[in-house]
């Protein structure tokens, strides 16, 4: 996987913050398409030029790590 810096992305909190009135989803549960909890949102990766969040990083539940993917996610 390419390093996030290769795309010019920055972690929210490093010079960026969630806009007033918008939810900060870090820490929120991530649910797969088949309604299973698969982890929590760990970080938001923002495009500083567009001033928008482009990606979320997810801390997968430990029982899912190394399985090669999650169906329905």
CORWOKA-V689469 format. One record per run of one state. SS is the DSSP state (2 for helix, 1 for strand, 0 for the rest). FROM is the first residue (numbers start at 1). TO is the last residue. If there is no record, write none. Layout:
# CORWOKA-V689469
SS:FROM:TO ; SS:FROM:TO
This chain:
# CORWOKA-V689469
0:1:3 ; 2:4:7 ; 0:8:8 ; 1:9:11 ; 0:12:28 ; 1:29:31 ; 0:32:36 ; 1:37:47 ; 0:48:51 ; 1:52:60 ; 0:61:73
